[in-house]
Amino acid sequence: MTVDATDTARASDLPARGPRGIRPTRGYRVFQACNAVVLTIVVVVTLFPFVNVLARSLSDEGYIIAGQVNLVPRGFNLDTYRLVLHDSLFWTNYRNTVFYTVVATTISIVLTTCYAYVLSKKHLRGRTALIGIAVFTMFFTGGLIPNYVLVTSLGMKNTVWAIAVPNAINVFNLLVMKAFFESLPTDLEEAAAVDGLNTYGILLRIVLPLSKAIIATMVLFYAVAFWNSWFAAFLYLDQQELWPVTVYLRNLIAGATGAENVGAIAEADEVQAEATLKSVTIVLTTLPILLVYPFVQRYFVRGVMLGAVKG
């Protein structure tokens, strides 16, 4: 069979089809262009504060006060970094932050996983009441003073438990993980039960290996929350040696700094002062989370989607 040259020319005039053979319309192409523009603007707006703080941390104080630092450092200077990194209190608070984040995230993951797995069982008696109790706490709390009295009366003040226990379960994370467990095939658990596994064996040997994406997502959520948290530590920890680095940063921003080397900064260089010190501390505080996030992001996207989609 031969192909007419006219038919070939007509076929070449047709718009290109998509990967599934669907011809993109003009409206769809406009949507793609607008979507790209909007997302580009969002990325620029999101990155600008980070780049600006980084540039300020590497700039001379005089340029910062004059408002001449935007995205590029002016008067490149690392003296403030050296002084902050030589502050013993900063490193003590930094170690506290790592310790508090690891302990609190571990407790939260264990409790949230167990609670969510229980709520995912539709045949469980009292399931509606347990869900209602969890959702109720999203909208109502006991208040600041009752919480402080409770934590103090339990002997958790000036301990890691004052940070980890009161905020151990985030209800939003609980509901997302519950939806994920409900999306798992019940046939797997039934087959495991026939093979002789009890509830704990099914959870540990069947459910958890299939839940790596959602667990990684929850680890990211909790770790970021505990790393950035400062109010609980500010409320329940009285000693500087027990503070996380976020309280150290908070005191710098509030002007009541706890840095031992602020006087040394003024003596070493009269131009280096408060603005550069704040920017340096912000960069050093947020850097670990920024480095870890890209490695967990793929689990984050997959975990949230699996936990949100119903089949």
C-alpha positions in Angstrom: 0.0 0.0 0.0 1.4 3.4 -1.0 1.0 6.6 0.9 -0.1 9.7 -1.0 2.2 12.7 -0.6 -0.8 14.9 0.1 -1.9 12.7 3.0 1.7 12.9 4.4 1.7 16.7 4.2 -1.7 16.8 6.0 -0.4 14.5 8.7 2.6 16.7 9.2 0.4 19.7 9.7 -1.4 18.1 12.7 -0.4 19.2 16.2 1.9 16.8 18.0 0.2 14.3 20.3 1.1 13.7 23.9 2.7 10.5 25.3 -0.7 8.8 25.4 -1.8 10.0 22.0 -3.9 12.9 23.4 -3.6 16.0 21.3 -2.8 19.0 23.6 -5.3 21.8 23.3 -4.5 25.5 23.2 -6.1 25.9 26.7 -3.8 23.1 28.1 -0.7 24.7 26.6 -1.8 28.1 28.2 -2.3 26.3 31.5 1.2 24.7 31.3 2.8 28.1 30.6 0.9 29.8 33.5 1.7 26.9 35.8 5.4 27.2 35.0 5.3 31.0 35.6 3.5 30.7 38.9 5.7 27.9 40.2 8.8 29.9 39.2 7.6 32.9 41.1 6.9 30.7 44.2 10.4 29.2 44.0 11.9 32.7 43.8 9.9 34.1 46.6 10.7 31.0 48.8 14.4 31.1 48.1 14.9 34.8 48.4 14.9 34.9 52.3 17.3 32.0 52.5 19.8 33.6 50.0 19.4 37.0 51.7 20.2 35.6 55.1 23.2 33.7 53.8 24.4 36.9 52.0 24.0 38.9 55.2 25.9 36.3 57.3 28.9 36.8 54.9 28.7 40.6 54.7 30.1 43.4 56.7 27.8 45.1 59.2 28.1 48.5 57.6 26.7 47.3 54.3 23.8 45.5 56.1 22.9 48.7 58.1 23.0 50.7 54.8 20.6 48.2 53.2 23.1 47.3 50.4 23.0 43.5 50.9 20.4 41.6 48.9 21.5 38.4 47.2 25.3 39.0 47.0 27.5 39.4 50.1 29.2 42.8 50.5 32.4 43.2 52.3 33.0 39.4 52.6 33.7 38.5 56.2 34.0 35.2 58.1 34.9 36.6 61.5 31.4 36.2 62.9 31.3 32.6 61.8 34.6 32.0 63.7 33.4 33.7 66.8 30.0 31.9 66.9 31.7 28.5 66.2 34.1 29.2 69.1 31.2 29.9 71.5 30.9 26.9 73.9 27.3 27.7 74.7 26.3 27.5 71.1 27.8 24.0 70.7 26.2 22.9 74.0 22.8 24.1 72.8 23.4 22.5 69.4 24.1 19.1 70.9 21.0 19.5 73.0 18.9 20.1 69.8 20.2 17.0 68.2 19.5 14.9 71.3 16.1 16.3 71.8 15.1 15.9 68.2 16.3 12.3 68.0 14.6 11.3 71.3 11.4 13.2 70.6 11.1 12.0 67.0 11.6 8.3 68.1 8.9 8.6 70.7 6.5 10.3 68.4 7.0 7.8 65.6 6.4 4.8 67.9 3.3 6.3 69.5 1.8 7.7 66.2 2.4 4.4 64.4 0.7 2.3 67.1 -2.2 4.7 67.5 -2.8 5.0 63.8 -2.6 1.2 63.3 -5.2 0.7 66.0 -7.5 3.3 64.4 -7.2 1.7 61.0 -9.1 -1.4 62.2 -12.7 -0.7 61.4 -13.9 -3.7 63.5 -12.3 -2.3 66.7 -14.7 -1.5 69.5 -14.6 2.1 70.6 -12.8 3.1 67.4 -15.1 6.1 66.9 -14.5 7.3 70.4 -10.7 7.1 70.0 -10.8 9.0 66.7 -13.1 11.6 68.4 -10.7 12.0 71.3 -7.8 12.6 68.9 -9.7 15.1 66.7 -10.9 16.9 69.8 -7.4 17.8 70.8 -6.9 19.5 67.4 -9.3 22.2 68.4 -9.2 22.4 72.2 -6.3 22.3 74.6 -6.0 22.5 78.4 -4.3 25.9 78.2 -0.8 27.1 78.9 -1.0 27.3 82.7 -2.6 23.8 83.2 0.0 22.3 80.9 2.8 23.9 82.8 1.4 22.7 86.1 1.0 19.2 84.8 4.5 19.0 83.3 6.0 20.4 86.6 4.0 18.1 88.8 5.1 15.0 86.8 8.7 15.9 87.4 9.5 16.5 83.8 10.7 20.1 84.1 14.3 20.6 83.0 14.3 17.2 81.2 14.0 16.0 77.7 10.6 14.6 78.5 9.1 18.1 78.9 9.8 18.6 75.2 9.1 15.1 73.8 6.0 13.9 75.8 3.5 16.8 75.6 3.9 17.0 71.8 4.4 13.3 71.1 1.4 12.8 68.8 0.4 15.3 66.1 -3.2 14.6 65.1 -2.7 15.6 61.5 0.2 13.1 61.2 -1.9 10.5 63.0 -4.8 10.8 60.5 -2.5 10.7 57.5 -0.8 7.5 58.8 -4.2 6.0 59.7 -5.4 6.6 56.1 -2.2 4.9 54.8 -2.8 1.8 56.9 -6.4 1.6 55.7 -5.2 1.6 52.1 -3.1 -1.6 52.7 -4.7 -4.8 51.4 -6.4 -6.7 54.3 -5.7 -10.0 52.5 -2.0 -9.7 53.6 -2.9 -9.4 57.2 -5.4 -12.2 57.0 -2.9 -14.5 55.3 -0.3 -13.7 58.0 -2.9 -14.4 60.7 -3.6 -17.8 59.1 0.2 -18.5 59.2 0.1 -17.9 63.0 1.2 -14.3 63.4 -0.4 -12.3 66.2 -1.2 -8.6 66.0 2.3 -7.5 67.0 3.9 -9.9 64.5 1.7 -8.6 61.7 2.6 -5.0 62.5 6.3 -5.6 62.8 6.8 -8.2 60.0 4.1 -7.3 57.4 2.8 -3.7 57.9 5.9 -1.8 58.8 8.1 -3.1 55.9 5.3 -1.9 53.6 5.1 1.5 55.3 8.7 2.8 54.8 7.4 5.8 52.7 4.9 7.0 55.2 7.2 6.4 58.2 10.0 8.4 56.4 7.4 11.2 55.8 6.4 11.2 59.5 10.1 11.2 60.6 10.6 14.3 58.4 7.5 16.1 59.8 8.3 15.4 63.4 12.1 16.0 63.1 11.5 19.4 61.5 8.9 20.3 64.1 11.1 19.4 67.1 14.2 20.9 65.5 12.5 24.3 65.0 10.6 24.2 68.3 11.7 26.7 71.0 8.7 27.6 73.1 8.5 24.4 75.0 12.2 24.6 75.9 11.8 28.2 76.7 8.9 27.4 79.1 10.2 24.2 80.8 14.0 24.5 80.7 15.5 27.0 83.2 19.2 26.4 82.7 21.2 27.6 79.7 23.1 24.4 79.4 19.8 22.6 78.7 18.5 24.9 76.0 18.3 23.9 72.4 19.9 26.1 69.8 16.6 27.6 68.8 16.4 29.3 72.2 19.9 30.5 71.7 18.7 32.0 68.4 15.6 33.4 70.0 17.6 35.2 72.6 19.8 36.8 69.9 16.8 38.0 67.9 15.1 39.3 71.1 18.2 41.2 72.0 18.8 39.3 75.3 21.6 37.2 73.8 23.2 34.4 75.7 26.3 34.3 73.5 29.5 34.5 75.5 31.4 36.1 72.6 29.2 39.1 71.9 31.6 41.3 73.8 34.5 39.7 71.9 32.8 40.5 68.7 32.6 44.1 69.5 36.2 44.1 70.7 37.5 42.2 67.7 35.8 44.3 65.1 33.7 47.3 65.9 31.9 47.0 62.6 30.7 43.5 63.3 27.6 43.6 65.5 24.1 42.2 66.0 22.7 41.9 62.5 25.6 39.7 61.2 25.5 37.6 64.4 21.8 36.9 63.9 22.3 35.9 60.3 25.2 33.6 61.1 23.2 31.8 63.8 20.2 31.4 61.6 22.3 29.8 58.8 24.0 27.4 61.2 20.7 26.5 62.8 18.8 25.7 59.6 21.6 24.1 57.7 21.2 20.5 59.0 17.5 20.4 58.1 18.2 21.8 54.6 20.9 19.2 54.0 18.7 16.3 55.2 15.5 17.3 53.5 16.5 16.5 49.8 17.3 12.9 50.8 13.8 12.4 52.4 11.8 14.3 49.9 11.0 11.4 47.6 9.6 9.4 50.5 7.7 12.5 51.6 5.8 12.8 48.3 5.1 9.1 48.0 4.0 8.8 51.6 1.6 11.7 51.6 0.0 10.6 48.3 -0.4 7.0 49.5 -1.9 8.2 52.7 -4.3 10.5 51.0 -5.6 8.5 48.1 -8.5 6.1 48.6 -9.0 3.1 46.3 
